[in-house]
């Protein structure tokens, strides 16, 4: 009887889950976080006025995640172990002296030459010995710092990225230490760059809507193209088509722009509106979205260029 009830309850739960999935409208617009931002792929871009909420790092990327530098990890282990090492030495020395003195006093020998002065002199001797041990440990701890004081100074990373672009950026977060980090420098964004970014926004949206693979390859990096092609293939498998039109840039702001290893990167916070709907491929019936009212979207688009290619879409992040 109990088994039958559990089977009924399980069947009811599955039915409700399937009904909920069918009742939930499909997301019309492209979503997710994918692509590459070079050495900053695993680091969240700084917030801006256009996208004040801190965005998560890129989730889907072919860029390998950096690993902590061996020297930095060794220094961290040395720093973590040094206090324990000297703390154990101090406890051993003081504990041995105090225990030896107390045992000698109980046996009638006291603490040596001051044994005849009573307990007060014994406590004074303990304080004196403890002070000497503390002074010696201070000298031991100070030696490594003095040894490295004359070494070459390591220049700090830039605390603020390039302030400019469409409206201006924000302070960048502290960058973690990575193994063999790419040397990057902040770079300015010109008016022609801004116009190129706005053009790529509408060009990528239109090419995606027309399922124009050739145009998408010209506007995006091979990695981003692979993700967009995968999504178009999934839409086709479901018998649907994502139509995006009337894309208009409402607001834009440079989050950060830098150059590394011969490639320039620019992460732009974009707020735009568009008519974004999902239709049935055969009948053209509306599956989801509103064909009469545009929706406003805020995303972080990263563009990349090098000696062989002009600016292309390199990553998209949800803001």
SULMONOR-V107179 format. One record per residue. RES is the residue in one small letter. SS is DSSP state (helix for helix, strand for strand, loop for the rest). PHI is phi in whole degrees, 0 to 359 (999 if undefined). Layout:
res: <RES | RES>
ss: <SS | SS>
phi: <PHI | PHI>
This chain:
res: <x | x | x | x | x | x | x | x | x | x | x | x | x | x | x | x | x | x | x | x | x | x | x | x | x | x | x | x | x | x | x | x | x | x | x | x | x | x | x | x | x | x | x | x | x | x | x | x | x | x | x | x | x | x | x | x | x | x | x | x | x | x | x | x | x | x | x | x | x | x | x | x | x | x | x | x | x | x | x | x | x | x | x | x | x | x | x | x | x | x | x | x | x | x | x | x | x | x | x | x | x | x | x | x | x | x | x | x | x | x | x | x | x | x | x | x | x | x | x | x | x | x | x | x | x | x | x | x | x | x | x | x | x | x | x | x | x | x | x | x | x | x | x | x | x | x | x | x | x | x | x | x | x | x | x | x | x | x | x | x | x | x | x | x | x | x | x | x | x | x | x | x | x | x | x | x | x | x | x | x | x | x | x | x | x | x | x | x | x | x | x | x | x | x | x | x | x | x | x | x | x | x | x | x | x | x | x | x | x | x | x | x | x | x | x | x | x | x | x | x | x | x | x | x | x | x | x | x | x | x | x | x | x | x | x | x | x | x | x | x | x | x | x | x | x | x | x | x | x | x | x | x | x | x | x | x | x | x | x | x | x | x | x | x | x | x | x | x | x | x | x | x | x | x | x | x | x | x | x | x | x | x | x | x | x | x | x | x | x | x | x | x | x | x | x | x | x | x | x | x | x | x | x | x | x | x | x | x | x | x | x | x | x | x | x | x | x | x | x>
ss: <loop | helix | helix | helix | helix | helix | helix | helix | helix | helix | helix | helix | helix | helix | helix | helix | helix | helix | helix | helix | helix | helix | helix | loop | loop | loop | loop | loop | loop | loop | loop | loop | loop | strand | strand | loop | loop | helix | helix | helix | loop | loop | loop | loop | loop | loop | loop | loop | loop | loop | loop | loop | loop | loop | loop | loop | loop | loop | loop | strand | loop | loop | loop | loop | loop | loop | loop | loop | loop | helix | helix | helix | helix | helix | helix | helix | helix | helix | helix | helix | helix | helix | helix | helix | helix | helix | helix | helix | helix | helix | helix | helix | helix | helix | helix | helix | helix | helix | helix | helix | helix | helix | helix | helix | helix | helix | loop | loop | loop | loop | loop | loop | loop | loop | helix | helix | helix | loop | helix | helix | helix | helix | helix | helix | helix | helix | helix | helix | helix | helix | helix | helix | helix | helix | helix | helix | helix | helix | helix | helix | helix | helix | helix | helix | helix | helix | helix | helix | loop | loop | loop | loop | loop | loop | loop | loop | loop | loop | loop | strand | loop | loop | loop | loop | loop | loop | loop | loop | loop | loop | strand | loop | loop | loop | loop | loop | loop | loop | loop | loop | loop | loop | loop | strand | strand | strand | loop | loop | loop | loop | helix | helix | helix | helix | helix | helix | helix | helix | helix | helix | helix | helix | helix | helix | helix | helix | helix | helix | helix | helix | loop | loop | helix | helix | helix | helix | helix | helix | helix | strand | loop | helix | helix | helix | helix | helix | helix | helix | helix | helix | helix | helix | helix | helix | helix | helix | helix | loop | loop | strand | strand | strand | strand | strand | strand | strand | strand | strand | strand | strand | strand | strand | strand | strand | strand | strand | strand | strand | strand | strand | loop | loop | strand | strand | strand | strand | strand | strand | strand | strand | strand | strand | strand | strand | strand | strand | strand | strand | strand | strand | loop | loop | loop | loop | loop | strand | strand | strand | loop | loop | loop | loop | loop | loop | strand | strand | strand | strand | strand | strand | strand | strand | strand | strand | strand | loop | loop | loop | loop | loop | loop | strand | strand | strand | strand | strand | strand | strand | loop>
phi: <999 | 296 | 298 | 296 | 297 | 297 | 293 | 296 | 297 | 297 | 296 | 295 | 296 | 297 | 298 | 297 | 296 | 295 | 297 | 294 | 295 | 289 | 283 | 282 | 290 | 290 | 286 | 286 | 268 | 296 | 223 | 103 | 227 | 208 | 114 | 221 | 239 | 66 | 290 | 258 | 299 | 273 | 247 | 288 | 292 | 292 | 290 | 227 | 293 | 289 | 232 | 291 | 280 | 292 | 279 | 285 | 300 | 300 | 273 | 253 | 207 | 269 | 281 | 295 | 288 | 292 | 250 | 302 | 297 | 301 | 293 | 296 | 294 | 294 | 295 | 295 | 294 | 294 | 295 | 289 | 272 | 297 | 300 | 294 | 296 | 288 | 296 | 295 | 295 | 296 | 298 | 294 | 294 | 294 | 298 | 295 | 294 | 296 | 297 | 296 | 293 | 294 | 295 | 295 | 292 | 294 | 275 | 97 | 264 | 67 | 256 | 112 | 294 | 264 | 293 | 280 | 270 | 92 | 295 | 300 | 292 | 295 | 296 | 297 | 293 | 299 | 297 | 296 | 294 | 298 | 296 | 296 | 296 | 298 | 296 | 295 | 293 | 297 | 295 | 297 | 290 | 280 | 299 | 300 | 295 | 294 | 291 | 260 | 294 | 269 | 286 | 291 | 281 | 267 | 295 | 289 | 290 | 297 | 278 | 227 | 285 | 301 | 263 | 175 | 93 | 290 | 227 | 123 | 253 | 229 | 292 | 277 | 289 | 296 | 270 | 287 | 280 | 239 | 288 | 46 | 293 | 289 | 285 | 238 | 224 | 290 | 223 | 279 | 245 | 270 | 296 | 295 | 297 | 300 | 296 | 295 | 297 | 296 | 296 | 294 | 301 | 289 | 293 | 293 | 297 | 292 | 295 | 295 | 293 | 277 | 57 | 269 | 295 | 297 | 290 | 297 | 296 | 284 | 260 | 230 | 285 | 304 | 293 | 297 | 300 | 296 | 290 | 293 | 296 | 297 | 291 | 298 | 294 | 294 | 298 | 295 | 297 | 279 | 75 | 235 | 218 | 267 | 254 | 232 | 212 | 56 | 286 | 223 | 283 | 265 | 203 | 208 | 205 | 284 | 279 | 196 | 217 | 207 | 229 | 205 | 51 | 79 | 236 | 264 | 234 | 215 | 260 | 243 | 277 | 238 | 241 | 220 | 237 | 198 | 272 | 231 | 226 | 244 | 236 | 288 | 295 | 273 | 271 | 78 | 293 | 287 | 263 | 202 | 96 | 241 | 286 | 256 | 232 | 287 | 253 | 260 | 231 | 239 | 219 | 253 | 254 | 253 | 246 | 224 | 212 | 214 | 293 | 260 | 228 | 283 | 303 | 224 | 292 | 246 | 196 | 229 | 230 | 285 | 266>
